[in-house]
Amino acid sequence: MAVAVPPGRAGGSGWAWRPVAQDALLARAFHSCTELQGRLYLVGGLLAGGAREPSSDTVVFDPAGGQAVRLGARGSPQRSHHDAAPVGGRWLCVVGGWDGSRRLATVAALDTERGVWEAWTATPSNCPPAGLSSHTCTRLSDRELRVAGREGSIRTQRRYGSIYTLRLDPNARSYCYKEEGCHTVSRSGHCAALLQTPGPHPGHQLLLFGGCNSAEPEVAGLWSHGKIKTVCSFSLQGGTTCCSSFDGTACKACEQWAGVPTGAPGTTASLVFCGGTLCCAVWWRNSDQS
């Protein structure tokens, strides 16, 4: 296990890392990694340095068993630079990306109950982006995603980026994009985080980090109290539940693996892929530090 102390916090806190799995199937770049029903689904990506053709494979990693397997589902899309989100506890929706020849704004969904991929259809009112790559797709609910990031065509020349709400209908296997009235600076390869806003009735805000020359995060959406629900869904070894980062709830299993003291304040956790290794990253503040 390696420990690193963040700048400015010397002696007071640190990141603790512990590898939990290593498999050649996990080694890839510009893929998506999505939790669904306690397992991690890796879709597509580039499998080697200098590769131009995206992979069409889907790999499932089970944290409980520490095993990665290639999923033999029919119709797996060829994608890289895409994003994905779980829907309804059943579907894994892959949004946009590069298929080897062009940027897409389509939605492909893996039906985990039937073990097949489906190409969902756009509704007549759909107003899609020109094509998406290196974007982010943030789940707001089982019916709604927020999409932000680079678009293809001449829209890449703009000094701003559009924000889209993507509405999904799993029953009809359909989707519909709606462009929001607000814009961000032009970004690609960035990260998005849905966080609670402080106060007696906290709402949520979607922040975009990186992907441009700005050093500041940018707000890409605001929701009032009660509009977005916290979701706890990720199970790890021993039946321990790891909650989504919507409210900063800590992953207790990750804390145990990293040796975080019981009751340590300020604890957050996440799962991180480091090349072909899945790592558990935990940060905590010593109880005697301010």
C-alpha positions in Angstrom: 0.0 0.0 0.0 1.3 3.5 -0.9 0.5 6.6 0.9 0.8 10.2 -0.5 0.3 13.4 1.4 -1.6 16.1 -0.7 0.2 19.5 -1.0 -0.5 21.8 1.9 -1.6 19.1 4.2 1.7 17.7 5.3 1.5 15.7 8.5 -2.3 16.1 8.7 -3.8 13.8 6.0 -3.0 11.6 3.1 -4.3 9.3 0.3 -4.0 5.6 1.0 -3.9 3.2 -1.9 -4.3 -0.5 -2.0 -4.6 -2.6 -5.2 -7.6 -4.9 -5.1 -7.3 -6.6 -8.6 -5.0 -6.8 -11.5 -6.0 -8.3 -14.9 -5.0 -7.6 -18.5 -8.7 -7.2 -19.4 -8.8 -4.0 -17.3 -5.9 -2.4 -19.2 -7.5 0.2 -21.6 -8.0 4.0 -22.1 -10.8 6.3 -23.1 -13.4 3.6 -22.0 -16.3 3.9 -19.6 -16.5 2.2 -16.2 -20.0 2.0 -14.7 -21.3 0.3 -11.5 -24.5 -1.7 -12.0 -25.9 -4.3 -9.6 -22.7 -4.4 -7.6 -20.5 -5.1 -10.6 -18.3 -2.8 -12.7 -18.9 -2.7 -16.5 -16.0 -1.6 -18.7 -17.1 -0.8 -22.2 -14.9 -0.3 -25.2 -11.9 2.1 -25.2 -8.5 1.8 -26.8 -6.6 -1.3 -25.8 -3.0 -0.3 -26.8 -0.9 2.8 -27.1 -1.3 4.3 -30.6 -4.5 2.4 -31.3 -7.1 4.1 -33.5 -9.8 1.5 -33.6 -12.0 1.4 -30.5 -12.7 -1.9 -28.9 -16.2 -3.4 -29.0 -15.8 -5.6 -26.0 -17.5 -5.4 -22.6 -15.7 -6.5 -19.5 -17.5 -7.2 -16.2 -15.5 -6.9 -12.9 -16.9 -8.4 -9.8 -15.3 -6.8 -6.7 -16.5 -9.5 -4.4 -14.6 -12.2 -6.3 -11.9 -9.9 -7.7 -12.5 -11.4 -11.1 -12.8 -9.8 -14.5 -14.5 -11.6 -17.4 -15.3 -10.6 -21.0 -19.1 -10.4 -21.5 -20.3 -12.3 -24.6 -23.4 -10.1 -25.1 -24.5 -9.7 -28.7 -24.3 -6.3 -30.5 -21.7 -4.7 -28.2 -21.0 -1.2 -29.7 -17.5 -0.2 -30.9 -16.8 2.9 -28.8 -14.1 5.1 -27.3 -14.2 8.6 -25.7 -17.8 7.9 -24.7 -19.6 7.9 -21.3 -22.1 5.6 -19.7 -24.8 5.6 -17.0 -26.9 2.9 -15.2 -30.6 3.1 -15.7 -33.4 1.3 -13.8 -31.0 -1.1 -12.2 -31.1 -3.1 -15.4 -29.7 -1.1 -18.4 -26.2 0.2 -19.0 -26.7 3.2 -21.4 -23.7 4.2 -23.5 -23.9 7.8 -24.7 -22.1 9.2 -27.7 -18.4 8.6 -28.4 -16.1 7.7 -31.3 -16.9 4.6 -33.4 -13.6 4.6 -35.4 -14.9 6.9 -38.1 -17.2 9.6 -36.6 -18.5 11.1 -33.3 -21.9 9.9 -32.3 -24.7 11.2 -30.1 -26.7 7.9 -30.1 -27.6 5.7 -27.1 -26.8 2.0 -27.0 -28.0 0.1 -24.0 -27.0 -3.3 -22.5 -30.0 -5.1 -21.1 -28.3 -7.0 -18.3 -31.3 -9.3 -17.7 -31.3 -10.5 -21.3 -27.6 -10.2 -22.0 -28.0 -8.3 -25.2 -27.2 -4.8 -26.5 -29.9 -2.6 -28.0 -29.8 0.5 -30.2 -32.3 2.8 -28.7 -34.2 5.1 -31.1 -34.5 8.9 -31.0 -38.0 10.5 -30.5 -39.3 12.9 -33.1 -38.6 15.8 -30.8 -35.0 14.9 -30.4 -32.5 17.8 -30.8 -29.2 16.0 -30.6 -25.6 17.4 -30.3 -23.6 17.3 -33.5 -21.6 14.3 -32.1 -20.0 13.7 -28.7 -16.5 12.7 -27.6 -14.6 13.1 -24.4 -17.8 14.4 -22.8 -19.4 13.7 -19.4 -22.8 12.1 -18.8 -24.2 12.6 -15.3 -27.1 10.6 -14.0 -29.8 12.8 -12.4 -32.5 10.1 -12.3 -33.5 6.9 -14.0 -35.1 9.0 -16.8 -32.7 11.9 -17.0 -29.0 12.5 -17.7 -27.0 15.7 -18.0 -24.5 15.8 -20.9 -21.7 18.3 -21.2 -18.6 18.5 -23.3 -17.1 18.5 -26.8 -19.3 18.3 -29.8 -18.1 17.4 -33.3 -18.5 19.2 -36.7 -18.0 23.0 -36.8 -19.3 23.3 -33.2 -15.8 22.5 -32.0 -14.7 26.0 -33.2 -17.0 27.7 -30.7 -15.7 29.3 -27.6 -18.5 27.8 -25.5 -20.0 24.4 -24.9 -23.6 23.4 -25.0 -25.3 21.5 -22.1 -27.9 18.9 -22.9 -30.5 17.1 -20.9 -30.9 13.5 -22.2 -34.3 12.0 -21.3 -34.5 8.2 -21.5 -37.6 5.9 -21.8 -36.5 2.3 -21.1 -40.0 1.0 -21.8 -40.0 2.5 -25.3 -36.3 2.0 -25.8 -36.0 5.6 -26.8 -34.2 8.8 -26.0 -34.5 12.6 -26.5 -31.9 15.4 -26.2 -32.9 18.9 -25.2 -30.4 21.7 -25.3 -30.3 23.9 -22.2 -30.3 27.6 -22.4 -27.0 28.0 -20.4 -23.5 27.3 -21.8 -20.1 26.5 -20.4 -16.7 27.2 -21.7 -15.6 24.7 -24.4 -14.4 21.5 -22.7 -13.3 18.0 -23.5 -11.7 15.2 -21.5 -13.0 16.9 -18.3 -14.7 15.4 -15.2 -18.1 16.1 -13.7 -19.3 15.9 -10.1 -22.8 16.2 -8.7 -22.5 17.7 -5.2 -24.8 18.9 -2.5 -25.0 22.7 -1.9 -24.8 23.7 1.8 -27.6 25.2 3.9 -30.6 24.0 5.9 -32.3 22.8 2.6 -29.4 21.7 0.5 -29.9 21.2 -3.2 -27.4 20.0 -5.8 -25.1 21.5 -8.3 -23.2 19.9 -11.2 -19.6 21.0 -11.4 -17.3 20.5 -14.4 -13.5 20.2 -13.7 -10.7 20.6 -16.3 -11.0 20.0 -20.0 -9.9 23.6 -20.8 -7.3 26.2 -19.7 -9.5 27.3 -16.8 -8.3 26.6 -13.3 -11.8 27.0 -11.8 -14.7 24.5 -11.7 -17.8 25.6 -13.6 -21.4 25.1 -12.6 -23.4 23.2 -15.3 -26.7 22.8 -13.4 -28.5 23.7 -10.2 -31.3 21.8 -8.6 -33.4 22.8 -5.5 -33.9 20.7 -2.4 -35.6 17.3 -3.1 -35.1 17.4 -6.9 -32.3 14.8 -6.9 -32.3 11.8 -4.6 -29.2 10.2 -3.1 -28.6 6.7 -4.4 -26.7 3.9 -2.5 -26.2 0.9 -4.7 -22.6 -0.4 -4.7 -21.8 -3.6 -2.8 -18.4 -4.8 -2.0 -16.9 -7.7 0.0 -18.7 -8.8 3.1 -22.0 -7.2 2.0 -20.8 -3.7 2.8 -22.5 -0.9 0.9 -20.6 1.8 -0.8 -22.8 4.9 -1.5 -22.7 7.1 -4.5 -20.8 10.4 -4.1 -23.9 12.5 -4.3 -23.7 13.2 -0.6 -20.1 12.3 0.2 -21.1 9.1 2.1 -18.0 7.0 2.7 -17.3 3.5 1.5 -16.8 1.5 4.7 -15.2 -1.4 2.9 -12.6 0.9 1.3 -11.9 2.4 4.7 -11.2 -1.1 6.2 -8.9 -2.1 3.3 -6.9 1.1 3.8 -6.7 0.9 7.6 -8.6 4.1 8.3 -9.3 4.4 12.0 -12.9 3.8 13.1 -14.8 7.1 13.3 -12.1 9.1 11.5 -13.7 12.4 10.4 -13.8 13.8 6.9 -13.7 10.4 5.2 -14.4 10.0 1.5 -13.7 7.1 -0.8 -13.6 6.1 -4.5 -12.6 3.2 -6.8 -9.9 4.2 -9.3 -8.4 2.3 -12.2 -4.6 2.7 -12.5 -3.8 1.1 -15.8 -4.7 -2.5 -15.5 -5.1 -2.3 -11.7 -8.2 -1.4 -9.8 -7.3 0.6 -6.7 -9.2 1.7 -3.7 -8.4 5.3 -2.8 -9.3 6.7 0.7 -8.6 10.1 2.3 -9.0 10.9 5.9 -8.2 13.6 8.4 -6.4 12.7 11.6 -8.8 13.2 14.6 -6.3 15.6 16.3 -6.0 17.9 13.3 -8.3 20.8 12.5 
